[in-house]
Amino acid sequence: MAEPAITITLATWNGMRWLPACLESVAAQTLDDFELLLLDDASTDDTPGYLAQVAAGDDRIRLR
């Protein structure tokens, strides 16, 4: 598998309020040759579960 053209890094902590719109915006870009690296800083809201669900549904997304 070839490396993606770009890597987008998103660090978050308790960001559930903003994540759906943020990730929809990334997905709506015209360039689809990217990877999205999601970094959660020990969130205590629904962020970890949401990010895991999103990452499981798209091979371009990695959760760390």
TORLUMBA-861958 format. One record per atom (N, C-alpha, C): atom name; x, y, z; residue number from 1. Coordinates in nm, 3 decimals, padded with zeros to 5 digits, m for minus. Layout:
! residues N
CA | X | Y | Z | NUM;
...
***
This chain:
! residues 64
N | 00.084 | m00.119 | 00.000 | 1;
CA | 00.000 | 00.000 | 00.000 | 1;
C | 00.089 | 00.125 | 00.000 | 1;
N | 00.060 | 00.218 | m00.088 | 2;
CA | 00.137 | 00.342 | m00.098 | 2;
C | 00.105 | 00.435 | 00.019 | 2;
N | 00.203 | 00.516 | 00.053 | 3;
CA | 00.182 | 00.615 | 00.157 | 3;
C | 00.083 | 00.720 | 00.108 | 3;
N | m00.001 | 00.773 | 00.197 | 4;
CA | m00.095 | 00.878 | 00.156 | 4;
C | m00.021 | 01.007 | 00.124 | 4;
N | m00.086 | 01.091 | 00.046 | 5;
CA | m00.026 | 01.220 | 00.009 | 5;
C | m00.004 | 01.309 | 00.130 | 5;
N | m00.098 | 01.305 | 00.224 | 6;
CA | m00.085 | 01.388 | 00.345 | 6;
C | m00.134 | 01.311 | 00.467 | 6;
N | m00.085 | 01.353 | 00.582 | 7;
CA | m00.134 | 01.304 | 00.710 | 7;
C | m00.196 | 01.422 | 00.783 | 7;
N | m00.318 | 01.402 | 00.829 | 8;
CA | m00.387 | 01.502 | 00.910 | 8;
C | m00.383 | 01.451 | 01.053 | 8;
N | m00.336 | 01.533 | 01.144 | 9;
CA | m00.328 | 01.493 | 01.285 | 9;
C | m00.430 | 01.575 | 01.363 | 9;
N | m00.511 | 01.505 | 01.441 | 10;
CA | m00.613 | 01.571 | 01.523 | 10;
C | m00.597 | 01.525 | 01.666 | 10;
N | m00.553 | 01.616 | 01.751 | 11;
CA | m00.543 | 01.588 | 01.895 | 11;
C | m00.668 | 01.642 | 01.962 | 11;
N | m00.722 | 01.564 | 02.055 | 12;
CA | m00.845 | 01.606 | 02.121 | 12;
C | m00.848 | 01.562 | 02.267 | 12;
N | m00.921 | 01.637 | 02.346 | 13;
CA | m00.951 | 01.602 | 02.484 | 13;
C | m01.092 | 01.651 | 02.511 | 13;
N | m01.179 | 01.557 | 02.544 | 14;
CA | m01.320 | 01.591 | 02.569 | 14;
C | m01.379 | 01.677 | 02.458 | 14;
N | m01.354 | 01.636 | 02.334 | 15;
CA | m01.395 | 01.715 | 02.219 | 15;
C | m01.521 | 01.667 | 02.151 | 15;
N | m01.599 | 01.585 | 02.218 | 16;
CA | m01.717 | 01.527 | 02.154 | 16;
C | m01.809 | 01.632 | 02.095 | 16;
N | m01.815 | 01.746 | 02.157 | 17;
CA | m01.903 | 01.855 | 02.110 | 17;
C | m01.868 | 01.898 | 01.967 | 17;
N | m01.740 | 01.892 | 01.931 | 18;
CA | m01.695 | 01.942 | 01.802 | 18;
C | m01.657 | 01.832 | 01.702 | 18;
N | m01.634 | 01.711 | 01.749 | 19;
CA | m01.581 | 01.606 | 01.663 | 19;
C | m01.667 | 01.570 | 01.543 | 19;
N | m01.797 | 01.549 | 01.557 | 20;
CA | m01.875 | 01.511 | 01.439 | 20;
C | m01.860 | 01.610 | 01.324 | 20;
N | m01.873 | 01.737 | 01.349 | 21;
CA | m01.861 | 01.837 | 01.243 | 21;
C | m01.718 | 01.842 | 01.189 | 21;
N | m01.620 | 01.830 | 01.277 | 22;
CA | m01.480 | 01.833 | 01.235 | 22;
C | m01.449 | 01.716 | 01.142 | 22;
N | m01.489 | 01.596 | 01.181 | 23;
CA | m01.458 | 01.479 | 01.100 | 23;
C | m01.540 | 01.477 | 00.970 | 23;
N | m01.661 | 01.529 | 00.973 | 24;
CA | m01.739 | 01.542 | 00.850 | 24;
C | m01.670 | 01.638 | 00.753 | 24;
N | m01.612 | 01.743 | 00.805 | 25;
CA | m01.540 | 01.839 | 00.722 | 25;
C | m01.418 | 01.774 | 00.656 | 25;
N | m01.345 | 01.696 | 00.732 | 26;
CA | m01.229 | 01.626 | 00.675 | 26;
C | m01.275 | 01.530 | 00.566 | 26;
N | m01.379 | 01.455 | 00.592 | 27;
CA | m01.428 | 01.357 | 00.494 | 27;
C | m01.481 | 01.424 | 00.367 | 27;
N | m01.525 | 01.548 | 00.377 | 28;
CA | m01.584 | 01.618 | 00.263 | 28;
C | m01.481 | 01.683 | 00.171 | 28;
N | m01.355 | 01.676 | 00.206 | 29;
CA | m01.251 | 01.738 | 00.123 | 29;
C | m01.243 | 01.669 | m00.013 | 29;
N | m01.201 | 01.740 | m00.113 | 30;
CA | m01.191 | 01.682 | m00.247 | 30;
C | m01.070 | 01.590 | m00.260 | 30;
N | m00.967 | 01.612 | m00.182 | 31;
CA | m00.851 | 01.523 | m00.180 | 31;
C | m00.884 | 01.405 | m00.090 | 31;
N | m00.884 | 01.285 | m00.144 | 32;
CA | m00.915 | 01.170 | m00.060 | 32;
C | m00.793 | 01.083 | m00.033 | 32;
N | m00.674 | 01.127 | m00.080 | 33;
CA | m00.552 | 01.052 | m00.056 | 33;
C | m00.486 | 01.105 | 00.072 | 33;
N | m00.546 | 01.073 | 00.186 | 34;
CA | m00.496 | 01.119 | 00.314 | 34;
C | m00.512 | 01.009 | 00.417 | 34;
N | m00.439 | 01.026 | 00.527 | 35;
CA | m00.466 | 00.947 | 00.647 | 35;
C | m00.498 | 01.047 | 00.757 | 35;
N | m00.585 | 01.007 | 00.846 | 36;
CA | m00.622 | 01.091 | 00.960 | 36;
C | m00.577 | 01.020 | 01.085 | 36;
N | m00.486 | 01.082 | 01.156 | 37;
CA | m00.434 | 01.027 | 01.281 | 37;
C | m00.504 | 01.096 | 01.396 | 37;
N | m00.584 | 01.020 | 01.470 | 38;
CA | m00.660 | 01.074 | 01.583 | 38;
C | m00.586 | 01.044 | 01.713 | 38;
N | m00.564 | 01.147 | 01.793 | 39;
CA | m00.494 | 01.134 | 01.920 | 39;
C | m00.586 | 01.183 | 02.031 | 39;
N | m00.625 | 01.092 | 02.118 | 40;
CA | m00.712 | 01.129 | 02.230 | 40;
C | m00.628 | 01.139 | 02.357 | 40;
N | m00.641 | 01.248 | 02.429 | 41;
CA | m00.563 | 01.272 | 02.550 | 41;
C | m00.645 | 01.239 | 02.675 | 41;
N | m00.685 | 01.111 | 02.684 | 42;
CA | m00.756 | 01.058 | 02.802 | 42;
C | m00.888 | 01.131 | 02.829 | 42;
N | m00.968 | 01.148 | 02.726 | 43;
CA | m01.098 | 01.213 | 02.740 | 43;
C | m01.186 | 01.135 | 02.837 | 43;
N | m01.271 | 01.209 | 02.907 | 44;
CA | m01.365 | 01.147 | 03.001 | 44;
C | m01.509 | 01.158 | 02.953 | 44;
N | m01.530 | 01.215 | 02.834 | 45;
CA | m01.664 | 01.220 | 02.776 | 45;
C | m01.679 | 01.104 | 02.678 | 45;
N | m01.764 | 01.117 | 02.580 | 46;
CA | m01.788 | 01.008 | 02.483 | 46;
C | m01.686 | 01.004 | 02.370 | 46;
N | m01.585 | 01.088 | 02.377 | 47;
CA | m01.485 | 01.097 | 02.270 | 47;
C | m01.419 | 00.964 | 02.238 | 47;
N | m01.365 | 00.888 | 02.335 | 48;
CA | m01.294 | 00.764 | 02.299 | 48;
C | m01.381 | 00.664 | 02.222 | 48;
N | m01.502 | 00.644 | 02.263 | 49;
CA | m01.590 | 00.551 | 02.194 | 49;
C | m01.627 | 00.599 | 02.055 | 49;
N | m01.653 | 00.728 | 02.043 | 50;
CA | m01.687 | 00.785 | 01.913 | 50;
C | m01.570 | 00.771 | 01.816 | 50;
N | m01.450 | 00.804 | 01.861 | 51;
CA | m01.334 | 00.794 | 01.774 | 51;
C | m01.307 | 00.649 | 01.733 | 51;
N | m01.326 | 00.556 | 01.824 | 52;
CA | m01.307 | 00.414 | 01.790 | 52;
C | m01.407 | 00.372 | 01.683 | 52;
N | m01.529 | 00.417 | 01.695 | 53;
CA | m01.633 | 00.384 | 01.597 | 53;
C | m01.600 | 00.442 | 01.460 | 53;
N | m01.556 | 00.565 | 01.458 | 54;
CA | m01.521 | 00.631 | 01.332 | 54;
C | m01.401 | 00.561 | 01.267 | 54;
N | m01.299 | 00.532 | 01.346 | 55;
CA | m01.179 | 00.468 | 01.293 | 55;
C | m01.209 | 00.328 | 01.239 | 55;
N | m01.300 | 00.257 | 01.302 | 56;
CA | m01.334 | 00.121 | 01.257 | 56;
C | m01.404 | 00.124 | 01.121 | 56;
N | m01.464 | 00.237 | 01.087 | 57;
CA | m01.540 | 00.245 | 00.963 | 57;
C | m01.465 | 00.303 | 00.844 | 57;
N | m01.337 | 00.337 | 00.861 | 58;
CA | m01.263 | 00.400 | 00.750 | 58;
C | m01.115 | 00.363 | 00.763 | 58;
N | m01.061 | 00.296 | 00.662 | 59;
CA | m00.923 | 00.251 | 00.664 | 59;
C | m00.822 | 00.365 | 00.663 | 59;
N | m00.865 | 00.484 | 00.629 | 60;
CA | m00.774 | 00.599 | 00.627 | 60;
C | m00.754 | 00.658 | 00.766 | 60;
N | m00.832 | 00.613 | 00.862 | 61;
CA | m00.831 | 00.674 | 00.996 | 61;
C | m00.764 | 00.579 | 01.094 | 61;
N | m00.668 | 00.633 | 01.169 | 62;
CA | m00.600 | 00.557 | 01.273 | 62;
C | m00.617 | 00.628 | 01.407 | 62;
N | m00.645 | 00.550 | 01.509 | 63;
CA | m00.664 | 00.604 | 01.645 | 63;
C | m00.545 | 00.562 | 01.730 | 63;
N | m00.486 | 00.657 | 01.793 | 64;
CA | m00.371 | 00.631 | 01.883 | 64;
C | m00.402 | 00.682 | 02.020 | 64;
***
